[in-house]
Amino acid sequence: MEVDVTTKFIPLDFGASGTKEILQNVRMILATPKFSCPMDRDFAWDPDVLDAPMNIVQGKIAQRLVEAIRKYEPRAEIVDVSFEGDINGTFKPVVRVRVADDSA
């Protein structure tokens, strides 16, 4: 099963398991900048390129998101990384992941 994961806020389900747990973990990685997790400062991705030109930023962030997801949620296979943006220059990552369907 392939699913698009975004940074859209969805309340945490502490009892999540299977596919729901994997997708929740990927969403958490996307929404968490490096150094913001007190007990694991290296968790997630490094946003230090955010002020660079847009064409450079998207490539660097895509690379860092892929690395972070592979490290912290290896059960998710990354299919694609794209970005949704608006006229003001803000953009948010959309990561398509493939997970084994466990009917959860």
N, C-alpha and C positions, 0 to 999 in steps of 0.2 A: 504494500500500500504506500502511495506517495502522498505527502501532505505538505502544504505551504505553511511555514511557521513564521510569525511576525512578532513584533514587540508589543502588540496590543495586550493591554492588561487583562488578565484572567485570574481570578483569585486562586491561590494555591490549594491544591487538594492533597493534604498530607497522607491520605490513604491511597493515592494513585498507584497503579501497578500496570505492568505491560506497556502497551502502546501509549496510553495516557501518560504514564510516568516518563517515558522517553521524550514525548513531545513537550511536556512541561519542563523537563530538564533543558532541552534545546532552547525553549523560550527564555528560560532563566539566563542561559549563557548569552543570548542575544541582548538581553536587557541590562546586563551587568558589566560595567567598565572595570578593567583591571584596577587594583588597589582599593576597591570600595568594599571588599568583603573582609571584615576585621580578622577572622581566624585563618584566612587564606588569601593574602594580598595578591598572589599570582593568579587567582581564579579569573576566568573569562578572557576578555580581549583588551588589547592596549589601544586606547583612543587618541594617542598622541599626534596622529596625522590629521585631525579634524579641521585644522586651519589651512591645510594645503589646498592646491587647486582641485576642483571637483573630479576631474578625470583621474588624478593620482589617488585621491581619497577613496573612491569607490573600489579601485583595484586593491589597495592596501588593506582596507577594511574587510573586503571579501576574503583575502588571504588569511587575515588574522581570525576571522570568524570560523573558517574551515579548520584552521589549526586548533582553535579552542574547542570546537565541537568534537573533533577527532580525539582530543586529549581527555575531555571531561564527559563525553557521552558517546563512546565508541559503538554503541548499539544502533546509532542513527547513521545511515549512509547518506552522504550529501550528494544530491543530484544537481542542484543549481543554486546560485546566489544571485539575486537581483535586488534592485532598490526601487522603492516608491518615493516619489518626490513631489514637491509643489513649487509654485512660482517664487516663493520666498527663499528657495535654496535648501530647505530642510529635506532630508531624505531618511528613510528607514529601511533596514534590510528585510528582505523576504528570502528565507532559506527553504528550498524544497528538499525534504528528506524522505528517504525510503526506510520503512521499518517493516519487520515481519508482522503480518496480520495475526494477532492473537485473539481477535474478536472482543477486545476490551473497550 
